[in-house]
Amino acid sequence: MQQLLSGLLRNRKAVIGAVILLLIIIAAFAAPLLSQYSPTARVGRPHQPPSLEHWLGTTRVGRDVFTQLIYGARTSLAVGFGAGLMITLIGTVLGIIAGYKGGVIDEVINFFTNMVLVVPNLPLLLVLAAFIGQASPLVIAVILGLTSWAWGVRVTRAETLSIRQKDFIKSAEMLGEPSWRIMAFEIFPNLISIVGINFIGSVIFAVIAEATLEFLGLGDPNTVSWGIMLYNAQNASALSVGAWWDLLSPCIALALLGLSLALINFAIDEIANPRLRTGGRLGRWAALVQAGEGRL
């Protein structure tokens, strides 16, 4: 864990991604301090362009876009991290148990994992959300968490099968360590990088999936989130009437959040897999090229 944290602090991608993510989180928590308006109150004329009074303009019903953006970040972050935590927890626990225990337990877990993997995820989400109706953010997070864990189980199981053959695992078994302790204190610490990558990827997927479901009209229109903002902007024909700020604001916010998480994910992957660390090699290659040009 210390090696992972120190590596992240030295990694440029991780630092940039963490700064962007931290700014989004601060804006979400400090929303009442950053805006004097309510996200659901009509505070201006319909589709009023950006100004000093309304930094990102207003919506079709006169709501402040900037206020909705920072309040909507709360919902999108809560769904993303909540569903991501659920997906990672289920995938990690089942993957470690299947990889270490083997036998019938492994076969049963693999059966359900393959069954979930066979069903296309997005159509399944659409069917479930449509069956429920106007799903709240909490319901969307639970649906995502219960239908998207299979990939994490497969990856964690594969890594566990490799680790269980190590000498320190054999030594712990010979000393009579119980299985739960071996899985929790011997195997799991060696899967931190894989778990981190799985968690960040799950958060990205959950945020995009929630925005997609709400954009398609399957979310609760009474909530304030980036997906609902896109849904309302589409219904108001924002681009057709020239109100680009109404549609682009949540799009840019989603892109920035995805970029920050992707940069952190790439950084964790580079630390876990040294063969992906190309920064130093590229720097040495550039120095050699410059030296060769100087001789010429």
Secondary structure, 3 states (H helix, E strand, C coil): CHHHHHHHHHCHHHHHHHHHHHHHHHHHHCHHHHCCCCCCCCCCCCCCCCCCCCCCCECCCCCEHHHHHHHHHHHHHHHHHHHHHHHHHHHHHHHHHHHHHCHHHHHHHHHHHHHHHHCCHHHHHHHHHHHHCCECHHHHHHHHHHHCCHHHHHHHHHHHHHHCCCHHHHHHHHCCCCHHHHHHHHHHHHHHHHHHHHHHHHHHHHHHHHHHHHHCCCECCCCCCHHHHHHHHHHCCCCCCCCHHHHHHHHHHHHHHHHHHHHHHHHHHHHHCHHHCCHHHHHHHHHHHHHHHHHC
